[in-house]
């Protein structure tokens, strides 16, 4: 049994998005570079930009909303609440 309401708009939208295709397309045009720090998961970046524009938020508020809202985290594929899930994202 899932904790999440299957009719929640973020649950519904997440199921409709072809995440693997989006990540593959992103990686095709933005290949990983060798740096001293690990890169951000492209799915998180893509999802954060979607949330930012769908909710008409600025960068800081986007991070705050994702950090506070378990359904926005579900949108990224998390099955449980993670306080620091996207705390360092910049959209």
N, C-alpha and C positions, 0 to 999 in steps of 0.2 A: 504494500500500500504506500502510495506517495503522499508526502506532506503537502505538496504543491497542488493548488486548485487548477485543474486542467483547462478551465475557462479563463484564467488570468491572461491578460493581453500579452504579457512577456513570455508566458509559457507557449501560447498559441504562435506568436511571431517566431520564437526560437525554433519551433518545429517546422516552420515553413521556409526557413533560410537554409540554403545549401552551404553550410559552414565550410566543409572540406573544399568545395569548389572555390569559395572566396579566398580561403587561405592559400590554396595553390596558385590562384591568379595573383594574389599579393606577392607571394614568394617569387613568382616568375619575373615580376617587374621590380622587385626590391629584394634581391638575393642577400642572404646573411653575409655580413662582413666580419672578418676576424678582428675583434676588439678585446680589450681587457675585461669588459663587462658583458654579461649575457644579454641577448636581445629580448625584447618584449614579445610575448606570444602574439602573432598576427591576429588571431581570433579575438583576443582581448582588445587590441587596438581598433579593429574593425567594429566590434560591438560597441565600444565606448564612443566612437564617432557617430554611430547610428543613434545611440541614446542621446547624445549631445544635441543632435539636430532634430530628432523626433520630439524631444521635450523642450527645445529652444533654451538650452542652458549654456553658461560659460564653462570654461575648462575646470575651474575650481569646483563649481557646483556639480558638474558631471561626476567628478571623483567622489564628492560627498554623497551624492545620491546613490551611486553604485556601492559605496562602502556601507551605507545604512540600510539598503533595501535588498532583502534576500531574493526577491523576484528578479531584480536586475542582475544579481549574481547568477541566478538560475539561467537567465538569458545567455550567459557565457558558458554554461555547462556545469557549473558547480551544483552539487546535490545537497550541500549543507552551507550554512552561513560561515563566511571567512572574513574576519574583520579587516585584514590587510590585503584583500584580494586584488585590488587595483590601486592601492594607496599612492603609488608612485607614477601613475599614468599622467601623461600630458597629451591632450587631444590636439 
